[in-house]
Amino acid sequence: MLRLLNLELQKLLLNRTSKILIFISFILPFFVILLSSLKINVFGFFTLELGELGVFNFPIIWHLTTFFASQFKFFFAIVVVSMIGNEYSNKTIKQNLIDGLSKKEFILSKFYTIVFFSLVSTVLITLISFCIGMYYSSYTEVSIVVRETEFLLAYFVKLIGFFSLCLFFGMLVKRSAFALAFLFIVYILEWILFGLITWQFNASIAEKIQNFFPLKSMYKLIDQPFQRVAMTKFPDKGELAYDYGAHSYEIIIVLCWTALFIFLSYRLLKKRDL
């Protein structure tokens, strides 16, 4: 595993564009810190500071930071599809296979890289969230601090699932721009299917089925935290309540999609004449 990971990292670090995108991908999560220092001037009468509103208390901070950090995943998605596009354009994929790398090892090297960068990103957001929480939170008991850290696992799985989808599209079309375009096509198709199911049955059934779609299932791992924040400020508003938890069955759904994308990527490469 380390050999394959090291091989892939060398390729990425030799590419100037990849290095820049990787650097940006690792820097962007730190912008979550800006949320804690953000001050909103309300019509010149008073200033709201988010850090003083309790939204960075434990355990809600794990939900808040992982949600915002996951919005930055598109930068590394460019790196993932570029990994494949560069292999074909530079003919390095053929050279790797000639040098003795099997097609299975080739796909695994890409997957190990995805897992590695997803893990690094998760560690970074864990440290950032912990530091912000310790500074702002009114609750620092260990039992409260570690509560809801399952959002970190959901974040890790979400990244792996999304990047595995990008890897599959990269293998399918061999071009970075087209692979990224396929993401938007899938997003549109999911909503078209949702509309058709709603039309044939009802919105409740359509929503349950939609939660099994690739992109939607990844999004559902970490639901938006805005209603939750509103619930803490207005506990009497029952209509704001919703299920925001990171559930094990949602993680399993995304892991199944991940396994399918990696398998399909391997099958594409195995059948393709290089």
Secondary structure by P-SEA (a helix, b strand, c coil): caaaaaaaaaaaaacaaaaaaaaaaaaaaaaaaaaaaccccccccccccccccccccccaaaaaaaaaaaaaaaaaaaaaaaaaaaaaaaaaaaaaaaacccaaaaaaaaaaaaaaaaaaaaaaaaaaaaaaaaaccccccccccccccaaaaaaaaaaaaaaaaaaaaaaacccaaaaaaaaaaaaaaaaaaaaaaaaaccaaaaaaaaaacaaaaaaaccccaaaaaaaaaccccccccccccccaaaaaaaaaaaaaaaaaaaaaaaaccc
